Amino acid sequence: MEARTVDDWVSCYQREFGLPVRERGGFVMLPITDRLCVVHLPTARAELVLATLREQRRAGPVLARQIRWSLLADPDARPPADVATELRGLDIDVPGIGSAVMLPTSLGRWSREGCHWVRPPSGDDVLPPLSLVLHLALSLTSQRVSTASSEAGGNGKLRYDRDGVGPRCP
């Protein structure tokens, strides 16, 4: 099937990939539910997480926007308050149930929605658990911080760039 309209894309995402998408305002929207969630990460951090998930053969669909990627996950457990605070400080977001993510109406690099699939969905996807995605996002970040800290001579003068590049020495 060649999808041309938003309704075609809704049908395609539902039938081919099993995603519970809906049309809303002329766009294909993926609702966040108790069965499917998304983790928004700065691009550099998301690349590390995706690489590790691929090594473990646990990668699920990943959307890219200009400076953030969105990894689809299985919401096995919401992060506790202290972890949620740490995630916010690292510009990592886990939208709550009732939110929605706009999906592209193209499987190519460019779409009218300004996003594309880094790793497109497939009909046999098993989403990685949210707890694993967050664990990787935090642990890979910790490794980057300690490496940058040692490169800075351990003087503790590090700051996080909000663009997802990670810690930098002033």
Buried (B, 14 or more C-beta within 10 A) or exposed (E): EEBEEBEBBBBBBBEEBEBEBEBEEEBBBBBBEEEBBBBBBBBBBBBBBBEBBEEEEBBBBBBBBEEBBBBBBBBEEBBEEEBBEBBEEBBBBBBEEEBBBBBBBBEEEEBEBEBBBBBEBEEEBEBBBBBBBBBBBBEBBEEBBEEBBEEBEEEEEBEBEEEBBBBEEE
